[in-house]
Amino acid sequence: MAVKIAAIYSSPRRKGNTSALLSMAAKGAQGAGANVDSIVLRDYKISPCLEIYGCRAEGECAIKDDFQAVRDRLLAADGIIIATPIFFYTVGAHLKAFMDRCQSLWVKKYWIGPANGDMGEPARKAFVIAAGATRGKKLFDGMLLSMKYFLDVFDARIDERLLFRGLDLEGDVLGFPEYLDEAYRMGEAFARSFNHHQKDENRPG
Ligand SMILES: Cc1cc2nc3c(=O)[nH]c(=O)nc-3n(C[C@H](O)[C@H](O)[C@H](O)COP(=O)(O)O)c2cc1C
């Protein structure tokens, strides 16, 4: 069966730098046989977390909007490719709102879950793509920490990352075809890495 990959576009720009990189990675993954589900976060109405902890009962968020459908698409995936611009050293607001709503999954995993946060092998793999305008050494540190703990609620570990400095205006990345090629190749390799994994699992003995 084809590997399922959720591709999350989180920039407010439809044709921005991270969107261009992610669509190349998605093409690479499709080229390697993956089934890619593209999710453009700005197309969904997702309220910020209101911290009412309606999720304490069963791990289900009490606010009813597009969050549940997007969450379920991620849960249905084997792999997640997520792209974000750097806004004030972390992710943008569309993704942050979605992340915070995933506190319901955190509650389910660590407060309610039978294993109380099973720390076994992660069930999913993730590939993070980000772009920022400046060139500082710590440009991606805040974003990567947020991503790590957010992805953990989906039992996903960051296996691949593609981080580009010096990209600012919409379309800047188009001046760097080598970045786009790298995104394609990494998307392809990311999708293939599941096949290897599955082959290993099916190997007798
Ligand atoms: C609200 C906002 C905050 C930003 N904060 C940062 C920042 O902290 N560091 C940085 O290097 N670039 C920052 N940028 C620039 C974006 O990261 C950069 O333009 C990026 O290429 C946008 O990616 P996109 O086209 O995929 O949206 C910011 C831009 C905006 C609009």
The ligand as an SDF file (V2000), in Angstrom:
LIG
                    3D

 31 33  0  0  0  0  0  0  0  0999 V2000
    5.2530   38.6760   10.9780 C   0  0  0  0  0  0  0  0  0  0  0  0
    6.6050   38.3360   10.4180 C   0  0  0  0  0  0  0  0  0  0  0  0
    7.6260   38.0200   11.2830 C   0  0  0  0  0  0  0  0  0  0  0  0
    8.8730   37.6550   10.7890 C   0  0  0  0  0  0  0  0  0  0  0  0
    9.8760   37.3270   11.6650 N   0  0  0  0  0  0  0  0  0  0  0  0
   11.0800   36.9480   11.1880 C   0  0  0  0  0  0  0  0  0  0  0  0
   12.1320   36.5950   12.0790 C   0  0  0  0  0  0  0  0  0  0  0  0
   11.9970   36.5920   13.3010 O   0  0  0  0  0  0  0  0  0  0  0  0
   13.3240   36.2430   11.5500 N   0  0  0  0  0  0  0  0  0  0  0  0
   13.5370   36.2180   10.1940 C   0  0  0  0  0  0  0  0  0  0  0  0
   14.6400   35.9040    9.7640 O   0  0  0  0  0  0  0  0  0  0  0  0
   12.5430   36.5130    9.3300 N   0  0  0  0  0  0  0  0  0  0  0  0
   11.3320   36.8840    9.7840 C   0  0  0  0  0  0  0  0  0  0  0  0
   10.3130   37.1890    8.9040 N   0  0  0  0  0  0  0  0  0  0  0  0
   10.5400   36.9990    7.4430 C   0  0  0  0  0  0  0  0  0  0  0  0
   10.0120   35.6300    6.9240 C   0  0  0  0  0  0  0  0  0  0  0  0
   10.4820   34.5650    7.7140 O   0  0  0  0  0  0  0  0  0  0  0  0
   10.4880   35.4170    5.4880 C   0  0  0  0  0  0  0  0  0  0  0  0
    9.9520   36.4410    4.6770 O   0  0  0  0  0  0  0  0  0  0  0  0
   10.1010   34.0480    4.9130 C   0  0  0  0  0  0  0  0  0  0  0  0
   10.7860   33.8390    3.6930 O   0  0  0  0  0  0  0  0  0  0  0  0
    8.6050   33.9460    4.6540 C   0  0  0  0  0  0  0  0  0  0  0  0
    8.3070   32.6710    4.1650 O   0  0  0  0  0  0  0  0  0  0  0  0
    6.9730   32.4440    3.2880 P   0  0  0  0  0  0  0  0  0  0  0  0
    7.1790   33.2140    2.0070 O   0  0  0  0  0  0  0  0  0  0  0  0
    6.8890   30.9840    3.1020 O   0  0  0  0  0  0  0  0  0  0  0  0
    5.8390   32.9910    4.1060 O   0  0  0  0  0  0  0  0  0  0  0  0
    9.0940   37.6130    9.3710 C   0  0  0  0  0  0  0  0  0  0  0  0
    8.0490   37.9690    8.5080 C   0  0  0  0  0  0  0  0  0  0  0  0
    6.8080   38.3330    9.0200 C   0  0  0  0  0  0  0  0  0  0  0  0
    5.7010   38.6860    8.0580 C   0  0  0  0  0  0  0  0  0  0  0  0
  1  2  1  0
  2  3  1  0
  2 30  2  0
  3  4  2  0
  4  5  1  0
  4 28  1  0
  5  6  2  0
  6  7  1  0
  6 13  1  0
  7  8  2  0
  7  9  1  0
  9 10  1  0
 10 11  2  0
 10 12  1  0
 12 13  2  0
 13 14  1  0
 14 15  1  0
 14 28  1  0
 15 16  1  0
 16 17  1  0
 16 18  1  0
 18 19  1  0
 18 20  1  0
 20 21  1  0
 20 22  1  0
 22 23  1  0
 23 24  1  0
 24 25  2  0
 24 26  1  0
 24 27  1  0
 28 29  2  0
 29 30  1  0
 30 31  1  0
M  END
$$$$
